[in-house]
Amino acid sequence: MFIGWDWSTEPHDVTVMDDAGKRIDRWELAHTEEGFAKTLARLGSAASRQICP
């Protein structure tokens, strides 16, 4: 799994790709504590789906 995080703008963009390069998720997050918490939870969920399909 690969993760791209565009840090240069607000809101920030996050893209998650599988090992074959297929985009499996993409979203914007606000530069707030809540935005980061939601993103970390979403990334954790994506990781668990990749590890335990």
CHARMM internal coordinates of N, CA and C (Angstrom, degrees):
IC EDIT
DIST 1 N 1 CA 1.4226
DIST 1 CA 1 C 1.5218
ANGL 1 N 1 CA 1 C 107.94
DIST 1 C 2 N 1.3160
ANGL 1 CA 1 C 2 N 116.38
DIHE 1 N 1 CA 1 C 2 N 138.70
DIST 2 N 2 CA 1.4531
ANGL 1 C 2 N 2 CA 123.14
DIHE 1 CA 1 C 2 N 2 CA 178.69
DIST 2 CA 2 C 1.5136
ANGL 2 N 2 CA 2 C 108.61
DIHE 1 C 2 N 2 CA 2 C -123.38
DIST 2 C 3 N 1.3215
ANGL 2 CA 2 C 3 N 116.22
DIHE 2 N 2 CA 2 C 3 N 144.23
DIST 3 N 3 CA 1.4552
ANGL 2 C 3 N 3 CA 121.37
DIHE 2 CA 2 C 3 N 3 CA -178.96
DIST 3 CA 3 C 1.5198
ANGL 3 N 3 CA 3 C 108.29
DIHE 2 C 3 N 3 CA 3 C -128.21
DIST 3 C 4 N 1.3312
ANGL 3 CA 3 C 4 N 115.85
DIHE 3 N 3 CA 3 C 4 N 129.44
DIST 4 N 4 CA 1.4521
ANGL 3 C 4 N 4 CA 121.94
DIHE 3 CA 3 C 4 N 4 CA 174.13
DIST 4 CA 4 C 1.5153
ANGL 4 N 4 CA 4 C 108.62
DIHE 3 C 4 N 4 CA 4 C -111.42
DIST 4 C 5 N 1.3337
ANGL 4 CA 4 C 5 N 116.98
DIHE 4 N 4 CA 4 C 5 N 133.29
DIST 5 N 5 CA 1.4525
ANGL 4 C 5 N 5 CA 121.56
DIHE 4 CA 4 C 5 N 5 CA -175.75
DIST 5 CA 5 C 1.5225
ANGL 5 N 5 CA 5 C 107.23
DIHE 4 C 5 N 5 CA 5 C -129.31
DIST 5 C 6 N 1.3455
ANGL 5 CA 5 C 6 N 117.21
DIHE 5 N 5 CA 5 C 6 N 111.66
DIST 6 N 6 CA 1.4624
ANGL 5 C 6 N 6 CA 121.98
DIHE 5 CA 5 C 6 N 6 CA 177.80
DIST 6 CA 6 C 1.5238
ANGL 6 N 6 CA 6 C 107.58
DIHE 5 C 6 N 6 CA 6 C -84.75
DIST 6 C 7 N 1.3098
ANGL 6 CA 6 C 7 N 116.05
DIHE 6 N 6 CA 6 C 7 N 106.69
DIST 7 N 7 CA 1.4419
ANGL 6 C 7 N 7 CA 122.61
DIHE 6 CA 6 C 7 N 7 CA -173.60
DIST 7 CA 7 C 1.5317
ANGL 7 N 7 CA 7 C 111.98
DIHE 6 C 7 N 7 CA 7 C -94.52
DIST 7 C 8 N 1.3272
ANGL 7 CA 7 C 8 N 118.42
DIHE 7 N 7 CA 7 C 8 N -9.14
DIST 8 N 8 CA 1.4663
ANGL 7 C 8 N 8 CA 120.46
DIHE 7 CA 7 C 8 N 8 CA -167.72
DIST 8 CA 8 C 1.5154
ANGL 8 N 8 CA 8 C 114.91
DIHE 7 C 8 N 8 CA 8 C -83.31
DIST 8 C 9 N 1.3227
ANGL 8 CA 8 C 9 N 118.97
DIHE 8 N 8 CA 8 C 9 N -10.85
DIST 9 N 9 CA 1.4591
ANGL 8 C 9 N 9 CA 120.55
DIHE 8 CA 8 C 9 N 9 CA -178.32
DIST 9 CA 9 C 1.5203
ANGL 9 N 9 CA 9 C 110.59
DIHE 8 C 9 N 9 CA 9 C -128.68
DIST 9 C 10 N 1.3063
ANGL 9 CA 9 C 10 N 116.02
DIHE 9 N 9 CA 9 C 10 N 167.14
DIST 10 N 10 CA 1.4648
ANGL 9 C 10 N 10 CA 121.59
DIHE 9 CA 9 C 10 N 10 CA 171.69
DIST 10 CA 10 C 1.5076
ANGL 10 N 10 CA 10 C 107.21
DIHE 9 C 10 N 10 CA 10 C -118.64
DIST 10 C 11 N 1.2683
ANGL 10 CA 10 C 11 N 122.21
DIHE 10 N 10 CA 10 C 11 N 127.39
DIST 11 N 11 CA 1.4572
ANGL 10 C 11 N 11 CA 124.74
DIHE 10 CA 10 C 11 N 11 CA -3.40
DIST 11 CA 11 C 1.5215
ANGL 11 N 11 CA 11 C 110.84
DIHE 10 C 11 N 11 CA 11 C -72.68
DIST 11 C 12 N 1.3121
ANGL 11 CA 11 C 12 N 115.66
DIHE 11 N 11 CA 11 C 12 N 165.34
DIST 12 N 12 CA 1.4585
ANGL 11 C 12 N 12 CA 121.86
DIHE 11 CA 11 C 12 N 12 CA 178.87
DIST 12 CA 12 C 1.5265
ANGL 12 N 12 CA 12 C 109.28
DIHE 11 C 12 N 12 CA 12 C -85.39
DIST 12 C 13 N 1.3211
ANGL 12 CA 12 C 13 N 116.20
DIHE 12 N 12 CA 12 C 13 N 154.17
DIST 13 N 13 CA 1.4669
ANGL 12 C 13 N 13 CA 121.90
DIHE 12 CA 12 C 13 N 13 CA 177.96
DIST 13 CA 13 C 1.5240
ANGL 13 N 13 CA 13 C 109.41
DIHE 12 C 13 N 13 CA 13 C -112.36
DIST 13 C 14 N 1.3301
ANGL 13 CA 13 C 14 N 116.18
DIHE 13 N 13 CA 13 C 14 N 139.70
DIST 14 N 14 CA 1.4571
ANGL 13 C 14 N 14 CA 122.23
DIHE 13 CA 13 C 14 N 14 CA 177.54
DIST 14 CA 14 C 1.5235
ANGL 14 N 14 CA 14 C 108.00
DIHE 13 C 14 N 14 CA 14 C -127.03
DIST 14 C 15 N 1.3276
ANGL 14 CA 14 C 15 N 116.92
DIHE 14 N 14 CA 14 C 15 N 133.54
DIST 15 N 15 CA 1.4592
ANGL 14 C 15 N 15 CA 122.92
DIHE 14 CA 14 C 15 N 15 CA 176.15
DIST 15 CA 15 C 1.5213
ANGL 15 N 15 CA 15 C 108.34
DIHE 14 C 15 N 15 CA 15 C -127.16
DIST 15 C 16 N 1.3312
ANGL 15 CA 15 C 16 N 115.98
DIHE 15 N 15 CA 15 C 16 N 135.04
DIST 16 N 16 CA 1.4600
ANGL 15 C 16 N 16 CA 122.54
DIHE 15 CA 15 C 16 N 16 CA 177.37
DIST 16 CA 16 C 1.5237
ANGL 16 N 16 CA 16 C 107.82
DIHE 15 C 16 N 16 CA 16 C -116.26
DIST 16 C 17 N 1.3364
ANGL 16 CA 16 C 17 N 115.86
DIHE 16 N 16 CA 16 C 17 N 129.01
DIST 17 N 17 CA 1.4627
ANGL 16 C 17 N 17 CA 121.26
DIHE 16 CA 16 C 17 N 17 CA 179.99
DIST 17 CA 17 C 1.5197
ANGL 17 N 17 CA 17 C 109.29
DIHE 16 C 17 N 17 CA 17 C -123.84
DIST 17 C 18 N 1.3339
ANGL 17 CA 17 C 18 N 116.21
DIHE 17 N 17 CA 17 C 18 N 148.53
DIST 18 N 18 CA 1.4636
ANGL 17 C 18 N 18 CA 119.35
DIHE 17 CA 17 C 18 N 18 CA 176.68
DIST 18 CA 18 C 1.5222
ANGL 18 N 18 CA 18 C 109.75
DIHE 17 C 18 N 18 CA 18 C -80.85
DIST 18 C 19 N 1.3122
ANGL 18 CA 18 C 19 N 117.00
DIHE 18 N 18 CA 18 C 19 N 179.81
DIST 19 N 19 CA 1.4684
ANGL 18 C 19 N 19 CA 121.35
DIHE 18 CA 18 C 19 N 19 CA -176.82
DIST 19 CA 19 C 1.5210
ANGL 19 N 19 CA 19 C 113.32
DIHE 18 C 19 N 19 CA 19 C -64.18
DIST 19 C 20 N 1.3357
ANGL 19 CA 19 C 20 N 117.63
DIHE 19 N 19 CA 19 C 20 N -21.22
DIST 20 N 20 CA 1.4584
ANGL 19 C 20 N 20 CA 121.60
DIHE 19 CA 19 C 20 N 20 CA 178.80
DIST 20 CA 20 C 1.5279
ANGL 20 N 20 CA 20 C 112.07
DIHE 19 C 20 N 20 CA 20 C -88.30
DIST 20 C 21 N 1.3403
ANGL 20 CA 20 C 21 N 117.60
DIHE 20 N 20 CA 20 C 21 N -2.81
DIST 21 N 21 CA 1.4510
ANGL 20 C 21 N 21 CA 121.23
DIHE 20 CA 20 C 21 N 21 CA 179.59
DIST 21 CA 21 C 1.5132
ANGL 21 N 21 CA 21 C 114.14
DIHE 20 C 21 N 21 CA 21 C 90.88
DIST 21 C 22 N 1.3187
ANGL 21 CA 21 C 22 N 117.71
DIHE 21 N 21 CA 21 C 22 N 8.68
DIST 22 N 22 CA 1.4642
ANGL 21 C 22 N 22 CA 121.69
DIHE 21 CA 21 C 22 N 22 CA 178.66
DIST 22 CA 22 C 1.5317
ANGL 22 N 22 CA 22 C 108.96
DIHE 21 C 22 N 22 CA 22 C -83.96
DIST 22 C 23 N 1.3413
ANGL 22 CA 22 C 23 N 115.80
DIHE 22 N 22 CA 22 C 23 N 131.11
DIST 23 N 23 CA 1.4544
ANGL 22 C 23 N 23 CA 119.64
DIHE 22 CA 22 C 23 N 23 CA 178.50
DIST 23 CA 23 C 1.5175
ANGL 23 N 23 CA 23 C 109.22
DIHE 22 C 23 N 23 CA 23 C -70.67
DIST 23 C 24 N 1.3274
ANGL 23 CA 23 C 24 N 116.51
DIHE 23 N 23 CA 23 C 24 N 125.10
DIST 24 N 24 CA 1.4584
ANGL 23 C 24 N 24 CA 120.23
DIHE 23 CA 23 C 24 N 24 CA -179.47
DIST 24 CA 24 C 1.5239
ANGL 24 N 24 CA 24 C 112.34
DIHE 23 C 24 N 24 CA 24 C -110.38
DIST 24 C 25 N 1.3387
ANGL 24 CA 24 C 25 N 117.54
DIHE 24 N 24 CA 24 C 25 N -13.83
DIST 25 N 25 CA 1.4604
ANGL 24 C 25 N 25 CA 120.28
DIHE 24 CA 24 C 25 N 25 CA 177.08
DIST 25 CA 25 C 1.5180
ANGL 25 N 25 CA 25 C 109.08
DIHE 24 C 25 N 25 CA 25 C -165.30
DIST 25 C 26 N 1.3322
ANGL 25 CA 25 C 26 N 115.38
DIHE 25 N 25 CA 25 C 26 N 152.13
DIST 26 N 26 CA 1.4606
ANGL 25 C 26 N 26 CA 120.75
DIHE 25 CA 25 C 26 N 26 CA 177.01
DIST 26 CA 26 C 1.5197
ANGL 26 N 26 CA 26 C 107.45
DIHE 25 C 26 N 26 CA 26 C -157.66
DIST 26 C 27 N 1.3440
ANGL 26 CA 26 C 27 N 117.10
DIHE 26 N 26 CA 26 C 27 N 139.25
DIST 27 N 27 CA 1.4584
ANGL 26 C 27 N 27 CA 120.38
DIHE 26 CA 26 C 27 N 27 CA 178.07
DIST 27 CA 27 C 1.5208
ANGL 27 N 27 CA 27 C 110.20
DIHE 26 C 27 N 27 CA 27 C -160.80
DIST 27 C 28 N 1.3152
ANGL 27 CA 27 C 28 N 114.83
DIHE 27 N 27 CA 27 C 28 N 166.46
DIST 28 N 28 CA 1.4583
ANGL 27 C 28 N 28 CA 122.45
DIHE 27 CA 27 C 28 N 28 CA 173.28
DIST 28 CA 28 C 1.5220
ANGL 28 N 28 CA 28 C 107.87
DIHE 27 C 28 N 28 CA 28 C -103.03
DIST 28 C 29 N 1.3220
ANGL 28 CA 28 C 29 N 115.71
DIHE 28 N 28 CA 28 C 29 N 147.94
DIST 29 N 29 CA 1.4502
ANGL 28 C 29 N 29 CA 118.51
DIHE 28 CA 28 C 29 N 29 CA 174.25
DIST 29 CA 29 C 1.5138
ANGL 29 N 29 CA 29 C 109.80
DIHE 28 C 29 N 29 CA 29 C -131.64
DIST 29 C 30 N 1.3128
ANGL 29 CA 29 C 30 N 114.42
DIHE 29 N 29 CA 29 C 30 N 145.57
DIST 30 N 30 CA 1.4582
ANGL 29 C 30 N 30 CA 120.00
DIHE 29 CA 29 C 30 N 30 CA 177.80
DIST 30 CA 30 C 1.5215
ANGL 30 N 30 CA 30 C 109.59
DIHE 29 C 30 N 30 CA 30 C -78.67
DIST 30 C 31 N 1.3187
ANGL 30 CA 30 C 31 N 115.64
DIHE 30 N 30 CA 30 C 31 N 151.27
DIST 31 N 31 CA 1.4639
ANGL 30 C 31 N 31 CA 121.27
DIHE 30 CA 30 C 31 N 31 CA 178.53
DIST 31 CA 31 C 1.5296
ANGL 31 N 31 CA 31 C 108.39
DIHE 30 C 31 N 31 CA 31 C -83.30
DIST 31 C 32 N 1.3341
ANGL 31 CA 31 C 32 N 114.44
DIHE 31 N 31 CA 31 C 32 N 65.44
DIST 32 N 32 CA 1.4685
ANGL 31 C 32 N 32 CA 121.98
DIHE 31 CA 31 C 32 N 32 CA 179.78
DIST 32 CA 32 C 1.5254
ANGL 32 N 32 CA 32 C 108.04
DIHE 31 C 32 N 32 CA 32 C -136.37
DIST 32 C 33 N 1.3254
ANGL 32 CA 32 C 33 N 115.92
DIHE 32 N 32 CA 32 C 33 N 165.79
DIST 33 N 33 CA 1.4610
ANGL 32 C 33 N 33 CA 119.75
DIHE 32 CA 32 C 33 N 33 CA 176.92
DIST 33 CA 33 C 1.5270
ANGL 33 N 33 CA 33 C 110.24
DIHE 32 C 33 N 33 CA 33 C -59.61
DIST 33 C 34 N 1.3308
ANGL 33 CA 33 C 34 N 116.77
DIHE 33 N 33 CA 33 C 34 N -42.50
DIST 34 N 34 CA 1.4677
ANGL 33 C 34 N 34 CA 120.38
DIHE 33 CA 33 C 34 N 34 CA 179.26
DIST 34 CA 34 C 1.5258
ANGL 34 N 34 CA 34 C 111.37
DIHE 33 C 34 N 34 CA 34 C -64.38
DIST 34 C 35 N 1.3322
ANGL 34 CA 34 C 35 N 117.20
DIHE 34 N 34 CA 34 C 35 N -41.59
DIST 35 N 35 CA 1.4576
ANGL 34 C 35 N 35 CA 120.83
DIHE 34 CA 34 C 35 N 35 CA 178.89
DIST 35 CA 35 C 1.5244
ANGL 35 N 35 CA 35 C 112.47
DIHE 34 C 35 N 35 CA 35 C -60.44
DIST 35 C 36 N 1.3296
ANGL 35 CA 35 C 36 N 116.50
DIHE 35 N 35 CA 35 C 36 N -43.20
DIST 36 N 36 CA 1.4577
ANGL 35 C 36 N 36 CA 120.18
DIHE 35 CA 35 C 36 N 36 CA 179.05
DIST 36 CA 36 C 1.5268
ANGL 36 N 36 CA 36 C 111.45
DIHE 35 C 36 N 36 CA 36 C -69.31
DIST 36 C 37 N 1.3298
ANGL 36 CA 36 C 37 N 117.22
DIHE 36 N 36 CA 36 C 37 N -39.43
DIST 37 N 37 CA 1.4662
ANGL 36 C 37 N 37 CA 120.22
DIHE 36 CA 36 C 37 N 37 CA 178.94
DIST 37 CA 37 C 1.5181
ANGL 37 N 37 CA 37 C 110.97
DIHE 36 C 37 N 37 CA 37 C -62.51
DIST 37 C 38 N 1.3323
ANGL 37 CA 37 C 38 N 116.88
DIHE 37 N 37 CA 37 C 38 N -43.42
DIST 38 N 38 CA 1.4675
ANGL 37 C 38 N 38 CA 120.43
DIHE 37 CA 37 C 38 N 38 CA 178.84
DIST 38 CA 38 C 1.5266
ANGL 38 N 38 CA 38 C 110.79
DIHE 37 C 38 N 38 CA 38 C -64.76
DIST 38 C 39 N 1.3266
ANGL 38 CA 38 C 39 N 116.60
DIHE 38 N 38 CA 38 C 39 N -39.16
DIST 39 N 39 CA 1.4577
ANGL 38 C 39 N 39 CA 119.95
DIHE 38 CA 38 C 39 N 39 CA 179.69
DIST 39 CA 39 C 1.5232
ANGL 39 N 39 CA 39 C 111.55
DIHE 38 C 39 N 39 CA 39 C -65.80
DIST 39 C 40 N 1.3309
ANGL 39 CA 39 C 40 N 117.60
DIHE 39 N 39 CA 39 C 40 N -43.59
DIST 40 N 40 CA 1.4622
ANGL 39 C 40 N 40 CA 119.84
DIHE 39 CA 39 C 40 N 40 CA 179.04
DIST 40 CA 40 C 1.5289
ANGL 40 N 40 CA 40 C 110.78
DIHE 39 C 40 N 40 CA 40 C -63.23
DIST 40 C 41 N 1.3245
ANGL 40 CA 40 C 41 N 117.32
DIHE 40 N 40 CA 40 C 41 N -37.92
DIST 41 N 41 CA 1.4653
ANGL 40 C 41 N 41 CA 120.21
DIHE 40 CA 40 C 41 N 41 CA 177.12
DIST 41 CA 41 C 1.5245
ANGL 41 N 41 CA 41 C 110.38
DIHE 40 C 41 N 41 CA 41 C -65.82
DIST 41 C 42 N 1.3243
ANGL 41 CA 41 C 42 N 116.89
DIHE 41 N 41 CA 41 C 42 N -41.62
DIST 42 N 42 CA 1.4706
ANGL 41 C 42 N 42 CA 120.76
DIHE 41 CA 41 C 42 N 42 CA 180.00
DIST 42 CA 42 C 1.5213
ANGL 42 N 42 CA 42 C 110.89
DIHE 41 C 42 N 42 CA 42 C -65.86
DIST 42 C 43 N 1.3267
ANGL 42 CA 42 C 43 N 117.16
DIHE 42 N 42 CA 42 C 43 N -40.57
DIST 43 N 43 CA 1.4621
ANGL 42 C 43 N 43 CA 120.45
DIHE 42 CA 42 C 43 N 43 CA 177.55
DIST 43 CA 43 C 1.5261
ANGL 43 N 43 CA 43 C 110.76
DIHE 42 C 43 N 43 CA 43 C -65.20
DIST 43 C 44 N 1.3182
ANGL 43 CA 43 C 44 N 116.91
DIHE 43 N 43 CA 43 C 44 N -40.13
DIST 44 N 44 CA 1.4627
ANGL 43 C 44 N 44 CA 120.52
DIHE 43 CA 43 C 44 N 44 CA 177.45
DIST 44 CA 44 C 1.5198
ANGL 44 N 44 CA 44 C 111.40
DIHE 43 C 44 N 44 CA 44 C -61.50
DIST 44 C 45 N 1.3254
ANGL 44 CA 44 C 45 N 115.93
DIHE 44 N 44 CA 44 C 45 N -39.78
DIST 45 N 45 CA 1.4677
ANGL 44 C 45 N 45 CA 120.56
DIHE 44 CA 44 C 45 N 45 CA 178.07
DIST 45 CA 45 C 1.5192
ANGL 45 N 45 CA 45 C 110.73
DIHE 44 C 45 N 45 CA 45 C -65.46
DIST 45 C 46 N 1.3235
ANGL 45 CA 45 C 46 N 117.03
DIHE 45 N 45 CA 45 C 46 N -42.53
DIST 46 N 46 CA 1.4744
ANGL 45 C 46 N 46 CA 120.60
DIHE 45 CA 45 C 46 N 46 CA 178.99
DIST 46 CA 46 C 1.5254
ANGL 46 N 46 CA 46 C 110.34
DIHE 45 C 46 N 46 CA 46 C -63.58
DIST 46 C 47 N 1.3296
ANGL 46 CA 46 C 47 N 116.31
DIHE 46 N 46 CA 46 C 47 N -40.85
DIST 47 N 47 CA 1.4670
ANGL 46 C 47 N 47 CA 120.11
DIHE 46 CA 46 C 47 N 47 CA 179.62
DIST 47 CA 47 C 1.5162
ANGL 47 N 47 CA 47 C 111.20
DIHE 46 C 47 N 47 CA 47 C -64.22
DIST 47 C 48 N 1.3186
ANGL 47 CA 47 C 48 N 117.47
DIHE 47 N 47 CA 47 C 48 N -42.06
DIST 48 N 48 CA 1.4672
ANGL 47 C 48 N 48 CA 119.45
DIHE 47 CA 47 C 48 N 48 CA -179.12
DIST 48 CA 48 C 1.5257
ANGL 48 N 48 CA 48 C 111.33
DIHE 47 C 48 N 48 CA 48 C -67.14
DIST 48 C 49 N 1.3296
ANGL 48 CA 48 C 49 N 117.39
DIHE 48 N 48 CA 48 C 49 N -32.18
DIST 49 N 49 CA 1.4790
ANGL 48 C 49 N 49 CA 119.82
DIHE 48 CA 48 C 49 N 49 CA 176.38
DIST 49 CA 49 C 1.5159
ANGL 49 N 49 CA 49 C 110.73
DIHE 48 C 49 N 49 CA 49 C -69.11
DIST 49 C 50 N 1.3170
ANGL 49 CA 49 C 50 N 118.55
DIHE 49 N 49 CA 49 C 50 N -33.17
DIST 50 N 50 CA 1.4633
ANGL 49 C 50 N 50 CA 122.47
DIHE 49 CA 49 C 50 N 50 CA 179.28
DIST 50 CA 50 C 1.5257
ANGL 50 N 50 CA 50 C 111.21
DIHE 49 C 50 N 50 CA 50 C -74.37
DIST 50 C 51 N 1.3233
ANGL 50 CA 50 C 51 N 116.61
DIHE 50 N 50 CA 50 C 51 N -37.86
DIST 51 N 51 CA 1.4642
ANGL 50 C 51 N 51 CA 121.17
DIHE 50 CA 50 C 51 N 51 CA -177.64
DIST 51 CA 51 C 1.5248
ANGL 51 N 51 CA 51 C 111.17
DIHE 50 C 51 N 51 CA 51 C -78.29
DIST 51 C 52 N 1.3176
ANGL 51 CA 51 C 52 N 116.77
DIHE 51 N 51 CA 51 C 52 N -38.64
DIST 52 N 52 CA 1.4702
ANGL 51 C 52 N 52 CA 122.19
DIHE 51 CA 51 C 52 N 52 CA -175.74
DIST 52 CA 52 C 1.5223
ANGL 52 N 52 CA 52 C 110.25
DIHE 51 C 52 N 52 CA 52 C -124.77
DIST 52 C 53 N 1.3286
ANGL 52 CA 52 C 53 N 117.86
DIHE 52 N 52 CA 52 C 53 N 71.12
DIST 53 N 53 CA 1.4667
ANGL 52 C 53 N 53 CA 119.53
DIHE 52 CA 52 C 53 N 53 CA -176.25
DIST 53 CA 53 C 1.5202
ANGL 53 N 53 CA 53 C 112.24
DIHE 52 C 53 N 53 CA 53 C -64.82
END
COOR INIT
IC SEED 1 N 1 CA 1 C
IC BUILD
